[in-house]
Amino acid sequence: MTLPTFADVQTAADRLAGVAVRTPLLESPLLNARAGCRILVKAECLQVTGSFKFRGAYNAVSALPEAQRARGVVAFSSGNHGQAVAAAARMYGVPATIVMPSDAPAIKIAATKAQGGRVVTYDRWTEDREAIGKALAAETGATLVKPYDEPLVIAGQGTMAMELVEQARALGVETIDRVIVPVSGGGMVSGVALAMEALSPATRVASAEPAGFDDMARSLAAGTHVRNEPGGRTLSDALMAPTPGDITFPIAKRLLDGGYAATDAEAKAAMAIAFHMLKLVVEPGGAVALAAVLSGKVDCAGRTVVVIASGGNVDPAVFTEALAENASPF
């Protein structure tokens, strides 16, 4: 098994130049006061297709040999990775088939179709999405682009860390004490950790997950893969991987400083605060890192903390509910 390196992240940055959005690193005095520290928010919800996933998807699709890419791509995804792969395929004029759970937010299914993806649905509780994806790829000769356990995807996600280090320095930040990253299978946090190790080795990188789906944090504590209990539910539909990836976990085990878990209520509160204080629309899974800080789980007093707001593809009803339940975030 070949693990990606920082050199792969640098190569991905070259591929993504002029294609991916250089998302802003945002700060609010009101948010700093609320958090009790200096908190900088990397707004990946403003990325192409509304999430960080475009970085890894485009890097993986663009790296394929032209003849192989022409046969198309297949992905399995709760929504954000699928949209990103469909968008990257559309840019190259090749077909994309996306395997998505039938209970995925309707807005994510519609957006994937709008990007030109052919959507194949499955029952996330009784069927194996990876097996379905592999079968579809074998039938058509297409290439399967995994959502996190793929070196090219991990490298692409790491490019956001290259940006945030430069952006923090431009803001006069001498030391980034912590980076908190939303985690499902671990592709983003692995890429970010590889880049931070090279560019800001004193920074501690940690995971943030939904309560009940904190398999990364528990796996790190145990030193081996731990699985979530089946049948759990969370609003953070993008962060429901059952266990860390085979490629991502060795990187996380070496580089991560533990992890945190946020409840759905805490994620909704963070969504409302991001909206009111930063004018961002963030989905529940995209808000768990901010939620971990604002709920007091992260010891950040007197420190500078970067949180990744990883996606903004939220069901309108869920977003309305989050705002209604947190009407006075100040």
C-alpha positions as CSV (number, residue, x, y, z in Angstrom):
1,M,0.0,0.0,0.0
2,T,1.5,3.3,-1.1
3,L,0.7,6.3,1.1
4,P,0.6,9.8,-0.3
5,T,3.2,12.4,0.6
6,F,3.5,16.1,0.7
7,A,5.1,16.0,-2.7
8,D,1.8,14.6,-4.0
9,V,-0.1,17.5,-2.3
10,Q,2.2,19.9,-4.1
11,T,1.5,18.2,-7.5
12,A,-2.2,18.3,-6.8
13,A,-1.9,22.1,-6.1
14,D,-0.4,22.5,-9.6
15,R,-3.3,20.5,-11.2
16,L,-5.9,22.5,-9.3
17,A,-4.4,26.0,-10.0
18,G,-6.9,28.1,-11.8
19,V,-9.6,25.4,-11.5
20,A,-10.4,25.1,-7.8
21,V,-11.5,28.2,-5.7
22,R,-8.9,29.6,-3.3
23,T,-11.4,29.7,-0.5
24,P,-11.2,32.5,2.0
25,L,-9.9,32.2,5.6
26,L,-12.4,34.2,7.5
27,E,-12.4,35.9,10.9
28,S,-15.0,37.7,13.0
29,P,-14.3,39.6,16.3
30,L,-17.7,38.4,17.5
31,L,-16.8,34.8,16.8
32,N,-13.4,35.2,18.5
33,A,-15.2,36.5,21.6
34,R,-17.7,33.6,21.5
35,A,-15.0,31.0,21.2
36,G,-12.6,32.6,23.7
37,C,-9.7,32.4,21.2
38,R,-8.6,33.6,17.8
39,I,-10.6,31.4,15.4
40,L,-10.1,31.4,11.6
41,V,-12.6,29.6,9.4
42,K,-11.5,28.0,6.1
43,A,-14.6,28.4,4.0
44,E,-14.6,25.3,1.9
45,C,-18.4,25.6,1.6
46,L,-17.5,28.2,-1.0
47,Q,-15.5,25.7,-3.1
48,V,-16.7,24.5,-6.5
49,T,-19.8,22.3,-6.0
50,G,-20.1,23.6,-2.5
51,S,-17.6,21.4,-0.7
52,F,-13.9,20.6,-0.3
53,K,-14.5,17.4,-2.2
54,F,-13.9,19.0,-5.5
55,R,-10.2,19.3,-4.7
56,G,-9.6,15.5,-4.4
57,A,-12.1,14.6,-7.1
58,Y,-10.6,16.9,-9.8
59,N,-7.1,15.8,-8.9
60,A,-8.0,12.1,-9.3
61,V,-9.9,12.6,-12.5
62,S,-7.3,14.9,-14.1
63,A,-4.5,12.5,-13.2
64,L,-6.0,9.6,-15.2
65,P,-4.4,8.8,-18.6
66,E,-6.6,10.3,-21.4
67,A,-7.7,7.0,-22.8
68,Q,-8.7,5.6,-19.4
69,R,-10.5,8.8,-18.5
70,A,-12.5,8.7,-21.7
71,R,-14.2,5.4,-20.5
72,G,-15.7,7.4,-17.6
73,V,-15.6,7.4,-13.9
74,V,-17.7,5.9,-11.1
75,A,-18.0,7.1,-7.5
76,F,-20.0,6.2,-4.4
77,S,-20.9,9.0,-2.2
78,S,-23.4,10.4,0.3
79,G,-23.5,13.5,-2.0
80,N,-20.6,15.9,-1.9
81,H,-18.0,13.6,-3.4
82,G,-20.5,12.5,-6.0
83,Q,-21.2,16.1,-7.1
84,A,-17.5,16.8,-7.2
85,V,-16.7,13.7,-9.4
86,A,-19.6,14.5,-11.7
87,A,-18.3,18.1,-12.0
88,A,-14.8,17.0,-12.8
89,A,-16.0,14.5,-15.3
90,R,-18.2,17.2,-16.9
91,M,-15.1,19.4,-17.3
92,Y,-13.4,16.7,-19.3
93,G,-16.5,15.7,-21.2
94,V,-16.6,12.1,-19.9
95,P,-19.5,10.1,-18.3
96,A,-19.9,9.8,-14.5
97,T,-22.0,7.3,-12.6
98,I,-22.6,8.2,-9.0
99,V,-23.9,5.6,-6.4
100,M,-25.8,7.5,-3.7
101,P,-28.0,6.5,-0.8
102,S,-31.7,6.7,-1.5
103,D,-32.1,8.8,1.7
104,A,-29.4,11.4,0.7
105,P,-30.7,15.0,0.9
106,A,-32.7,15.7,-2.2
107,I,-30.6,18.8,-2.9
108,K,-27.5,16.7,-3.2
109,I,-29.1,14.2,-5.6
110,A,-30.5,17.0,-7.7
111,A,-27.1,18.8,-7.8
112,T,-25.3,15.6,-8.8
113,K,-27.7,15.1,-11.7
114,A,-27.3,18.8,-12.7
115,Q,-23.6,18.3,-13.0
116,G,-24.3,15.5,-15.5
117,G,-23.9,12.6,-13.3
118,R,-26.0,9.4,-13.7
119,V,-27.3,8.6,-10.2
120,V,-27.8,5.0,-9.0
121,T,-29.4,4.8,-5.6
122,Y,-29.0,2.1,-2.9
123,D,-30.2,1.4,0.6
124,R,-27.4,2.5,2.9
125,W,-28.6,0.2,5.7
126,T,-28.8,-3.0,3.7
127,E,-26.5,-2.7,0.7
128,D,-22.8,-2.2,0.1
129,R,-22.1,0.9,-1.9
130,E,-18.5,0.0,-2.6
131,A,-19.5,-3.3,-4.1
132,I,-22.1,-1.6,-6.2
133,G,-19.5,0.9,-7.4
134,K,-17.0,-1.7,-8.2
135,A,-19.5,-3.7,-10.2
136,L,-20.6,-0.7,-12.2
137,A,-17.0,0.1,-13.0
138,A,-16.3,-3.4,-14.1
139,E,-19.3,-3.5,-16.4
140,T,-18.4,-0.2,-18.2
141,G,-14.6,-0.1,-18.0
142,A,-14.9,3.1,-16.0
143,T,-12.5,4.1,-13.2
144,L,-13.7,4.0,-9.6
145,V,-12.8,7.2,-7.7
146,K,-13.1,6.4,-4.0
147,P,-14.3,9.2,-1.7
148,Y,-11.4,9.1,0.8
149,D,-9.3,6.0,0.6
150,E,-7.4,7.0,-2.6
151,P,-4.0,8.7,-2.6
152,L,-4.9,11.2,-5.3
153,V,-8.0,12.3,-3.5
154,I,-6.1,12.7,-0.2
155,A,-3.5,14.8,-1.9
156,G,-6.1,17.0,-3.5
157,Q,-7.7,17.7,-0.1
158,G,-4.4,18.6,1.3
159,T,-4.1,21.6,-1.0
160,M,-6.5,23.6,1.3
161,A,-3.8,23.4,4.0
162,M,-1.2,24.9,1.7
163,E,-3.6,27.8,1.2
164,L,-4.6,28.3,4.8
165,V,-0.9,28.5,6.0
166,E,-0.3,31.3,3.4
167,Q,-3.5,33.1,4.3
168,A,-2.8,32.9,8.0
169,R,0.6,34.4,7.5
170,A,-0.9,37.2,5.5
171,L,-3.1,37.9,8.5
172,G,-0.1,38.2,10.7
173,V,-0.5,34.8,12.4
174,E,2.9,33.6,13.5
175,T,1.7,30.2,14.8
176,I,-1.3,28.2,14.1
177,D,-1.8,26.2,17.3
178,R,-4.5,23.9,16.1
179,V,-6.4,22.9,13.0
180,I,-9.7,21.1,13.5
181,V,-11.1,19.1,10.5
182,P,-14.4,17.4,9.9
183,V,-13.9,13.7,9.4
184,S,-15.8,10.8,7.8
185,G,-13.3,8.3,6.3
186,G,-10.4,10.6,6.8
187,G,-9.3,11.8,3.4
188,M,-9.4,15.5,4.1
189,V,-7.8,15.3,7.6
190,S,-5.0,13.0,6.2
191,G,-4.2,15.5,3.4
192,V,-4.3,18.4,5.7
193,A,-2.1,16.7,8.2
194,L,0.5,15.9,5.5
195,A,0.6,19.5,4.4
196,M,0.7,20.9,8.0
197,E,3.6,18.5,8.9
198,A,5.6,20.0,6.1
199,L,4.6,23.7,6.4
200,S,3.7,24.2,10.0
201,P,5.0,21.2,12.0
202,A,4.2,22.8,15.4
203,T,0.5,22.8,14.6
204,R,-1.7,20.1,16.1
205,V,-4.3,18.7,13.8
206,A,-7.3,16.9,15.1
207,S,-10.6,15.4,13.8
208,A,-14.1,16.5,14.5
209,E,-17.0,14.0,14.0
210,P,-20.7,13.6,14.8
211,A,-21.5,12.1,18.1
212,G,-22.0,8.4,17.6
213,F,-19.9,8.4,14.5
214,D,-16.6,9.3,16.1
215,D,-14.8,6.2,14.8
216,M,-11.6,8.2,13.9
217,A,-11.3,9.6,17.5
218,R,-11.9,6.2,19.0
219,S,-9.6,4.4,16.5
220,L,-6.8,6.9,17.4
221,A,-7.3,6.3,21.1
222,A,-7.3,2.5,20.5
223,G,-4.4,2.5,18.1
224,T,-6.4,0.3,15.6
225,H,-9.5,0.5,13.5
226,V,-12.7,0.8,15.5
227,R,-16.1,0.7,13.8
228,N,-19.3,2.6,14.6
229,E,-22.3,0.7,15.8
230,P,-24.6,0.0,12.9
231,G,-28.0,1.7,12.6
232,G,-27.0,5.1,14.0
233,R,-28.5,8.4,12.8
234,T,-27.1,11.9,12.5
235,L,-27.9,15.1,10.6
236,S,-24.3,15.0,9.4
237,D,-25.1,12.8,6.4
238,A,-21.7,13.5,4.9
239,L,-19.8,12.0,7.9
240,M,-21.2,8.5,8.3
241,A,-18.3,6.3,7.2
242,P,-18.3,3.2,9.5
243,T,-14.5,3.2,10.2
244,P,-11.4,5.1,9.0
245,G,-9.9,4.1,5.7
246,D,-7.1,1.7,5.2
247,I,-4.9,4.4,3.6
248,T,-6.1,7.3,5.7
249,F,-5.7,5.7,9.1
250,P,-2.0,5.1,9.0
251,I,-1.5,8.8,8.2
252,A,-4.0,9.9,10.9
253,K,-2.4,7.6,13.5
254,R,1.0,9.1,12.9
255,L,0.0,12.7,12.6
256,L,-3.3,13.5,14.4
257,D,-3.6,14.8,17.9
258,G,-6.8,13.0,18.8
259,G,-10.4,14.0,17.9
260,Y,-13.7,15.5,19.1
261,A,-17.3,14.7,18.7
262,A,-20.2,17.2,18.3
263,T,-23.9,16.5,18.7
264,D,-26.5,17.4,16.1
265,A,-27.7,20.2,18.4
266,E,-24.2,21.6,18.6
267,A,-23.7,21.3,14.9
268,K,-27.0,23.2,14.3
269,A,-25.9,25.9,16.7
270,A,-22.6,26.2,14.8
271,M,-24.5,26.5,11.5
272,A,-26.5,29.4,12.9
273,I,-23.4,31.1,14.2
274,A,-21.6,30.7,10.9
275,F,-24.5,32.2,9.1
276,H,-24.9,35.2,11.5
277,M,-21.3,36.0,12.1
278,L,-19.6,35.0,8.9
279,K,-22.6,35.0,6.4
280,L,-21.8,31.4,5.5
281,V,-24.2,28.6,4.7
282,V,-22.7,25.4,6.2
283,E,-24.2,21.9,6.3
284,P,-24.3,19.9,9.6
285,G,-21.2,17.8,8.7
286,G,-19.4,20.9,7.5
287,A,-20.0,22.6,10.9
288,V,-18.8,19.9,13.3
289,A,-15.3,21.4,13.6
290,L,-16.7,24.8,14.5
291,A,-19.2,23.1,16.8
292,A,-16.3,21.2,18.6
293,V,-14.7,24.6,19.4
294,L,-17.8,26.5,20.3
295,S,-19.1,23.8,22.6
296,G,-15.9,24.0,24.7
297,K,-14.5,20.6,23.7
298,V,-11.3,22.1,22.3
299,D,-8.9,23.7,24.7
300,C,-8.2,26.8,22.7
301,A,-7.9,29.7,25.3
302,G,-5.2,32.1,24.2
303,R,-4.5,30.1,21.0
304,T,-5.1,30.5,17.3
305,V,-7.3,27.8,15.9
306,V,-8.3,27.1,12.3
307,V,-11.5,25.2,11.7
308,I,-12.5,23.8,8.3
309,A,-16.1,24.6,7.2
310,S,-16.1,21.7,4.8
311,G,-19.4,21.9,3.0
312,G,-22.5,24.0,2.4
313,N,-24.9,21.5,0.6
314,V,-27.5,21.6,3.2
315,D,-31.2,20.6,2.9
316,P,-33.2,23.9,3.1
317,A,-35.5,22.4,5.8
318,V,-32.5,21.4,8.0
319,F,-30.9,24.9,7.6
320,T,-34.2,26.6,8.4
321,E,-34.5,24.4,11.5
322,A,-31.0,25.2,12.6
323,L,-31.7,29.0,12.4
324,A,-35.0,28.7,14.1
325,E,-33.6,26.8,17.0
326,N,-30.7,29.2,17.4
327,A,-32.4,32.6,16.8
328,S,-30.1,34.6,19.1
329,P,-26.5,33.5,18.5
330,F,-25.1,36.7,19.9
